[in-house]
Amino acid sequence: MTSTESNRRLVGVSYKMYFDEEKHEKYLNTILETVPQVLPTLNRPTDVFIIPDFLHIIPYVQKVAHAKAPLWIGAQDAHHEDAGAFTGEVSPKGIAQAGGKLIEMGHAERRRLFGETDEWVVKKAKGAARNNLIPLICIGELHKEGGAQNALEECWKQVSAVFEGEGKIDDDKEVILAYEPVWAIGKSEPASADHVVQVTKLIRAKVPKRSGTVRILYGGSAGPGLFDKLKEGVDGLFLGRFAHDPKAFLETIIEVGGGRKQ
């Protein structure tokens, strides 16, 4: 599969369910005033995405389009079917028609709180790809024991059906994998940079050769200087609360983009 050096860098943030109406508006306005001006000055071509709650996908898409900003807007989840008797669910077709670019799926919170399984994640990935949306698949091993090889086995089990077998998604469809060890979530001692690099390199080597790009992000807790420690294994960062401060998000974009041109 394509190496991290030949891929475009990628940085994104999910709001989860933290933002009220006022914060939604203030955050996006700040981003639109800064990020589009910074992106052309970076040393590495870099894509940026924002994943608000469902209620704000359409207004975000509209504001981004009006500003002619090179930002992607995504969804935090979606059903795998385009339509049907699925009360309370959101259609991937509807997200595509609303102007969304990607759909997040398989997050550890979705798995733990709502029982989302590997099988459901694969179905959702296919539903997203069918509608020309990028599946953003969250992966991570449950147990620390066994090191990088155990992590590879657990993570590959979560996504193998996306890339292999009769039901795989088309080879020309882009896929994003966001890796975070589940055992490290909320712990005082996060996974080491060496562990993350080892695991993401193994995952990258496992992905079959395909025409569609596969980018791998680190989805764990972030801070200044983190990406430099991980860049041998990942193409960027998928951020949570750290990037709910737009200044921190901008600084991370600059870091992932290799700094600004002189």
Contacts in CASP RR format, 6 or more apart in sequence:
PFRMAT RR
TARGET T0000
AUTHOR 0000-0000-0000
METHOD contacts of the structure
MODEL  1
MTSTESNRRLVGVSYKMYFDEEKHEKYLNTILETVPQVLPTLNRPTDVFI
IPDFLHIIPYVQKVAHAKAPLWIGAQDAHHEDAGAFTGEVSPKGIAQAGG
KLIEMGHAERRRLFGETDEWVVKKAKGAARNNLIPLICIGELHKEGGAQN
ALEECWKQVSAVFEGEGKIDDDKEVILAYEPVWAIGKSEPASADHVVQVT
KLIRAKVPKRSGTVRILYGGSAGPGLFDKLKEGVDGLFLGRFAHDPKAFL
ETIIEVGGGRKQ
1 204 0 8 1.000
1 205 0 8 1.000
1 207 0 8 1.000
1 208 0 8 1.000
1 209 0 8 1.000
1 210 0 8 1.000
1 214 0 8 1.000
2 213 0 8 1.000
2 214 0 8 1.000
3 204 0 8 1.000
4 204 0 8 1.000
4 216 0 8 1.000
4 231 0 8 1.000
4 232 0 8 1.000
4 233 0 8 1.000
4 234 0 8 1.000
4 235 0 8 1.000
7 213 0 8 1.000
7 215 0 8 1.000
7 235 0 8 1.000
8 44 0 8 1.000
8 45 0 8 1.000
8 46 0 8 1.000
8 47 0 8 1.000
8 215 0 8 1.000
8 235 0 8 1.000
9 44 0 8 1.000
9 45 0 8 1.000
9 46 0 8 1.000
9 47 0 8 1.000
9 235 0 8 1.000
9 236 0 8 1.000
9 256 0 8 1.000
9 257 0 8 1.000
9 258 0 8 1.000
10 46 0 8 1.000
10 47 0 8 1.000
10 48 0 8 1.000
10 49 0 8 1.000
10 176 0 8 1.000
10 215 0 8 1.000
10 217 0 8 1.000
10 235 0 8 1.000
10 236 0 8 1.000
10 256 0 8 1.000
11 46 0 8 1.000
11 47 0 8 1.000
11 48 0 8 1.000
11 49 0 8 1.000
11 236 0 8 1.000
11 237 0 8 1.000
11 238 0 8 1.000
11 239 0 8 1.000
11 249 0 8 1.000
11 252 0 8 1.000
11 253 0 8 1.000
11 256 0 8 1.000
11 257 0 8 1.000
12 48 0 8 1.000
12 49 0 8 1.000
12 50 0 8 1.000
12 51 0 8 1.000
12 217 0 8 1.000
12 237 0 8 1.000
12 238 0 8 1.000
12 239 0 8 1.000
12 243 0 8 1.000
12 249 0 8 1.000
13 49 0 8 1.000
13 50 0 8 1.000
13 51 0 8 1.000
13 238 0 8 1.000
13 239 0 8 1.000
13 240 0 8 1.000
13 243 0 8 1.000
13 244 0 8 1.000
13 249 0 8 1.000
14 51 0 8 1.000
14 76 0 8 1.000
14 104 0 8 1.000
14 238 0 8 1.000
14 239 0 8 1.000
14 240 0 8 1.000
15 24 0 8 1.000
15 50 0 8 1.000
15 51 0 8 1.000
15 52 0 8 1.000
15 53 0 8 1.000
15 244 0 8 1.000
16 76 0 8 1.000
16 109 0 8 1.000
16 240 0 8 1.000
16 241 0 8 1.000
17 53 0 8 1.000
18 241 0 8 1.000
18 244 0 8 1.000
19 27 0 8 1.000
19 52 0 8 1.000
19 53 0 8 1.000
19 56 0 8 1.000
19 244 0 8 1.000
24 52 0 8 1.000
24 56 0 8 1.000
27 244 0 8 1.000
27 246 0 8 1.000
28 50 0 8 1.000
28 60 0 8 1.000
28 63 0 8 1.000
30 246 0 8 1.000
31 50 0 8 1.000
31 71 0 8 1.000
31 246 0 8 1.000
31 249 0 8 1.000
31 250 0 8 1.000
32 63 0 8 1.000
32 64 0 8 1.000
32 67 0 8 1.000
32 69 0 8 1.000
32 71 0 8 1.000
34 246 0 8 1.000
34 250 0 8 1.000
35 48 0 8 1.000
35 69 0 8 1.000
35 71 0 8 1.000
35 249 0 8 1.000
35 250 0 8 1.000
35 253 0 8 1.000
36 67 0 8 1.000
36 68 0 8 1.000
36 69 0 8 1.000
36 70 0 8 1.000
36 71 0 8 1.000
38 250 0 8 1.000
38 253 0 8 1.000
38 254 0 8 1.000
38 260 0 8 1.000
39 46 0 8 1.000
39 48 0 8 1.000
39 70 0 8 1.000
39 253 0 8 1.000
41 260 0 8 1.000
41 261 0 8 1.000
42 253 0 8 1.000
42 254 0 8 1.000
42 257 0 8 1.000
42 258 0 8 1.000
42 259 0 8 1.000
42 260 0 8 1.000
42 261 0 8 1.000
43 257 0 8 1.000
43 258 0 8 1.000
43 259 0 8 1.000
43 260 0 8 1.000
43 261 0 8 1.000
44 256 0 8 1.000
44 257 0 8 1.000
44 258 0 8 1.000
44 259 0 8 1.000
46 253 0 8 1.000
46 256 0 8 1.000
46 257 0 8 1.000
47 70 0 8 1.000
47 72 0 8 1.000
48 70 0 8 1.000
48 71 0 8 1.000
48 72 0 8 1.000
48 253 0 8 1.000
49 71 0 8 1.000
49 72 0 8 1.000
49 73 0 8 1.000
49 74 0 8 1.000
49 101 0 8 1.000
49 102 0 8 1.000
50 60 0 8 1.000
50 71 0 8 1.000
50 72 0 8 1.000
50 73 0 8 1.000
50 74 0 8 1.000
51 73 0 8 1.000
51 74 0 8 1.000
51 75 0 8 1.000
51 76 0 8 1.000
51 102 0 8 1.000
51 104 0 8 1.000
52 60 0 8 1.000
52 73 0 8 1.000
52 74 0 8 1.000
53 76 0 8 1.000
54 75 0 8 1.000
54 76 0 8 1.000
54 90 0 8 1.000
57 73 0 8 1.000
57 74 0 8 1.000
57 75 0 8 1.000
57 95 0 8 1.000
57 98 0 8 1.000
57 99 0 8 1.000
57 100 0 8 1.000
58 98 0 8 1.000
58 99 0 8 1.000
60 73 0 8 1.000
61 73 0 8 1.000
61 98 0 8 1.000
61 99 0 8 1.000
61 100 0 8 1.000
64 71 0 8 1.000
64 73 0 8 1.000
72 100 0 8 1.000
72 101 0 8 1.000
72 102 0 8 1.000
73 99 0 8 1.000
73 100 0 8 1.000
73 101 0 8 1.000
74 95 0 8 1.000
74 100 0 8 1.000
74 101 0 8 1.000
74 102 0 8 1.000
74 103 0 8 1.000
74 104 0 8 1.000
75 90 0 8 1.000
75 95 0 8 1.000
75 100 0 8 1.000
75 102 0 8 1.000
75 103 0 8 1.000
75 104 0 8 1.000
76 104 0 8 1.000
76 107 0 8 1.000
77 90 0 8 1.000
77 103 0 8 1.000
77 104 0 8 1.000
77 105 0 8 1.000
77 110 0 8 1.000
77 124 0 8 1.000
78 89 0 8 1.000
78 90 0 8 1.000
78 91 0 8 1.000
78 92 0 8 1.000
78 95 0 8 1.000
78 103 0 8 1.000
78 105 0 8 1.000
78 124 0 8 1.000
78 127 0 8 1.000
78 128 0 8 1.000
79 86 0 8 1.000
79 89 0 8 1.000
79 90 0 8 1.000
79 91 0 8 1.000
79 92 0 8 1.000
79 124 0 8 1.000
80 92 0 8 1.000
80 120 0 8 1.000
80 123 0 8 1.000
80 124 0 8 1.000
80 126 0 8 1.000
80 127 0 8 1.000
81 91 0 8 1.000
81 127 0 8 1.000
82 91 0 8 1.000
82 92 0 8 1.000
82 93 0 8 1.000
82 94 0 8 1.000
82 127 0 8 1.000
82 130 0 8 1.000
82 131 0 8 1.000
83 91 0 8 1.000
83 93 0 8 1.000
92 103 0 8 1.000
92 124 0 8 1.000
92 127 0 8 1.000
92 128 0 8 1.000
92 130 0 8 1.000
92 131 0 8 1.000
92 133 0 8 1.000
93 131 0 8 1.000
94 131 0 8 1.000
95 103 0 8 1.000
95 131 0 8 1.000
95 133 0 8 1.000
96 131 0 8 1.000
96 132 0 8 1.000
96 133 0 8 1.000
100 133 0 8 1.000
101 133 0 8 1.000
101 134 0 8 1.000
102 128 0 8 1.000
102 133 0 8 1.000
102 134 0 8 1.000
102 135 0 8 1.000
102 136 0 8 1.000
102 176 0 8 1.000
103 124 0 8 1.000
103 128 0 8 1.000
103 133 0 8 1.000
103 134 0 8 1.000
103 135 0 8 1.000
103 136 0 8 1.000
104 136 0 8 1.000
104 138 0 8 1.000
104 178 0 8 1.000
105 116 0 8 1.000
105 121 0 8 1.000
105 124 0 8 1.000
105 125 0 8 1.000
105 128 0 8 1.000
105 135 0 8 1.000
105 136 0 8 1.000
105 137 0 8 1.000
105 138 0 8 1.000
106 116 0 8 1.000
106 121 0 8 1.000
106 124 0 8 1.000
106 137 0 8 1.000
106 138 0 8 1.000
106 139 0 8 1.000
106 158 0 8 1.000
107 116 0 8 1.000
107 138 0 8 1.000
108 138 0 8 1.000
108 140 0 8 1.000
108 180 0 8 1.000
108 182 0 8 1.000
108 185 0 8 1.000
110 116 0 8 1.000
111 117 0 8 1.000
118 157 0 8 1.000
118 158 0 8 1.000
118 159 0 8 1.000
118 161 0 8 1.000
121 137 0 8 1.000
121 158 0 8 1.000
121 159 0 8 1.000
122 159 0 8 1.000
122 161 0 8 1.000
122 162 0 8 1.000
124 135 0 8 1.000
125 135 0 8 1.000
125 137 0 8 1.000
125 159 0 8 1.000
125 162 0 8 1.000
125 169 0 8 1.000
125 175 0 8 1.000
126 162 0 8 1.000
126 167 0 8 1.000
126 169 0 8 1.000
127 133 0 8 1.000
128 134 0 8 1.000
128 135 0 8 1.000
129 135 0 8 1.000
129 169 0 8 1.000
129 170 0 8 1.000
129 173 0 8 1.000
129 175 0 8 1.000
132 173 0 8 1.000
134 173 0 8 1.000
134 174 0 8 1.000
134 175 0 8 1.000
134 176 0 8 1.000
135 162 0 8 1.000
135 169 0 8 1.000
135 173 0 8 1.000
135 175 0 8 1.000
135 176 0 8 1.000
136 176 0 8 1.000
136 178 0 8 1.000
136 238 0 8 1.000
137 158 0 8 1.000
137 159 0 8 1.000
137 162 0 8 1.000
137 175 0 8 1.000
137 176 0 8 1.000
137 177 0 8 1.000
137 178 0 8 1.000
138 178 0 8 1.000
138 180 0 8 1.000
138 219 0 8 1.000
139 155 0 8 1.000
139 158 0 8 1.000
139 159 0 8 1.000
139 177 0 8 1.000
139 178 0 8 1.000
139 179 0 8 1.000
139 180 0 8 1.000
139 203 0 8 1.000
140 151 0 8 1.000
140 154 0 8 1.000
140 155 0 8 1.000
140 158 0 8 1.000
140 179 0 8 1.000
140 180 0 8 1.000
140 181 0 8 1.000
140 182 0 8 1.000
141 150 0 8 1.000
141 151 0 8 1.000
141 154 0 8 1.000
141 155 0 8 1.000
141 181 0 8 1.000
141 182 0 8 1.000
141 183 0 8 1.000
141 199 0 8 1.000
142 154 0 8 1.000
142 182 0 8 1.000
142 183 0 8 1.000
143 150 0 8 1.000
143 154 0 8 1.000
143 183 0 8 1.000
144 181 0 8 1.000
144 183 0 8 1.000
144 184 0 8 1.000
147 195 0 8 1.000
148 195 0 8 1.000
148 198 0 8 1.000
148 199 0 8 1.000
148 202 0 8 1.000
149 202 0 8 1.000
151 181 0 8 1.000
151 195 0 8 1.000
151 199 0 8 1.000
151 202 0 8 1.000
152 199 0 8 1.000
152 202 0 8 1.000
152 203 0 8 1.000
152 206 0 8 1.000
155 179 0 8 1.000
155 199 0 8 1.000
155 203 0 8 1.000
156 203 0 8 1.000
156 206 0 8 1.000
159 177 0 8 1.000
161 167 0 8 1.000
161 168 0 8 1.000
162 168 0 8 1.000
162 169 0 8 1.000
162 175 0 8 1.000
163 169 0 8 1.000
163 175 0 8 1.000
163 207 0 8 1.000
163 208 0 8 1.000
163 210 0 8 1.000
164 208 0 8 1.000
169 175 0 8 1.000
171 210 0 8 1.000
171 211 0 8 1.000
171 212 0 8 1.000
172 210 0 8 1.000
172 211 0 8 1.000
172 212 0 8 1.000
173 212 0 8 1.000
174 212 0 8 1.000
174 213 0 8 1.000
174 214 0 8 1.000
174 215 0 8 1.000
175 212 0 8 1.000
175 213 0 8 1.000
175 214 0 8 1.000
175 215 0 8 1.000
176 214 0 8 1.000
176 215 0 8 1.000
176 216 0 8 1.000
176 217 0 8 1.000
177 203 0 8 1.000
177 214 0 8 1.000
177 215 0 8 1.000
177 216 0 8 1.000
177 217 0 8 1.000
178 216 0 8 1.000
178 217 0 8 1.000
178 218 0 8 1.000
178 219 0 8 1.000
178 238 0 8 1.000
179 196 0 8 1.000
179 199 0 8 1.000
179 200 0 8 1.000
179 203 0 8 1.000
179 216 0 8 1.000
179 217 0 8 1.000
179 218 0 8 1.000
179 219 0 8 1.000
179 234 0 8 1.000
180 191 0 8 1.000
180 218 0 8 1.000
180 219 0 8 1.000
180 220 0 8 1.000
181 191 0 8 1.000
181 195 0 8 1.000
181 196 0 8 1.000
181 199 0 8 1.000
183 191 0 8 1.000
184 190 0 8 1.000
184 191 0 8 1.000
184 220 0 8 1.000
185 220 0 8 1.000
186 221 0 8 1.000
190 220 0 8 1.000
190 221 0 8 1.000
191 220 0 8 1.000
193 226 0 8 1.000
193 229 0 8 1.000
193 230 0 8 1.000
196 218 0 8 1.000
196 230 0 8 1.000
196 233 0 8 1.000
196 234 0 8 1.000
197 229 0 8 1.000
197 230 0 8 1.000
197 232 0 8 1.000
197 233 0 8 1.000
197 234 0 8 1.000
200 216 0 8 1.000
200 218 0 8 1.000
200 230 0 8 1.000
200 233 0 8 1.000
200 234 0 8 1.000
201 232 0 8 1.000
201 233 0 8 1.000
203 216 0 8 1.000
204 214 0 8 1.000
204 216 0 8 1.000
204 233 0 8 1.000
207 214 0 8 1.000
215 235 0 8 1.000
215 236 0 8 1.000
216 233 0 8 1.000
216 234 0 8 1.000
216 235 0 8 1.000
216 236 0 8 1.000
217 234 0 8 1.000
217 235 0 8 1.000
217 236 0 8 1.000
217 237 0 8 1.000
217 238 0 8 1.000
218 226 0 8 1.000
218 227 0 8 1.000
218 230 0 8 1.000
218 234 0 8 1.000
218 236 0 8 1.000
218 237 0 8 1.000
218 238 0 8 1.000
219 237 0 8 1.000
219 238 0 8 1.000
219 239 0 8 1.000
220 238 0 8 1.000
221 242 0 8 1.000
222 237 0 8 1.000
222 239 0 8 1.000
222 240 0 8 1.000
222 242 0 8 1.000
222 243 0 8 1.000
222 252 0 8 1.000
223 242 0 8 1.000
223 248 0 8 1.000
223 252 0 8 1.000
224 251 0 8 1.000
224 255 0 8 1.000
225 255 0 8 1.000
226 237 0 8 1.000
227 234 0 8 1.000
227 236 0 8 1.000
227 237 0 8 1.000
227 252 0 8 1.000
227 255 0 8 1.000
227 256 0 8 1.000
228 255 0 8 1.000
230 236 0 8 1.000
230 237 0 8 1.000
236 256 0 8 1.000
237 252 0 8 1.000
237 256 0 8 1.000
239 249 0 8 1.000
239 252 0 8 1.000
242 248 0 8 1.000
242 252 0 8 1.000
243 249 0 8 1.000
243 252 0 8 1.000
254 260 0 8 1.000
END
